[in-house]
């Protein structure tokens, strides 16, 4: 269920960003969808790549005062799923652009 929320939340966030770009640039939804997908991939990679900004600025995992936790920690974010969603959105938007503007290519 958490993976579904990760997938749906990512797709919804990209669509909202796409609509904002559409309104700001006064362009069609499909025209800016590829750029919204690329921007989302860059933003997601910025926070999920090894050695990224988010990992560099977090506190150390252990200290001399830390205790051992025997409970299993729940995982709420799946970065690879979020990144895969943004890549799939970009691929689908690129396909939609090619289908929409196929007449201009031939």
Secondary structure, DSSP 8 states (H G I E B T S, - for coil): -HHHHHHHHHHHHHHHHHHHHHHHHT--HHHHHHHHHHHHHHHHHHHHSTT-HHHHTS--S--TT-----S-------HHHHHHHHHHHHHHHHHHHHHHTHHHH-
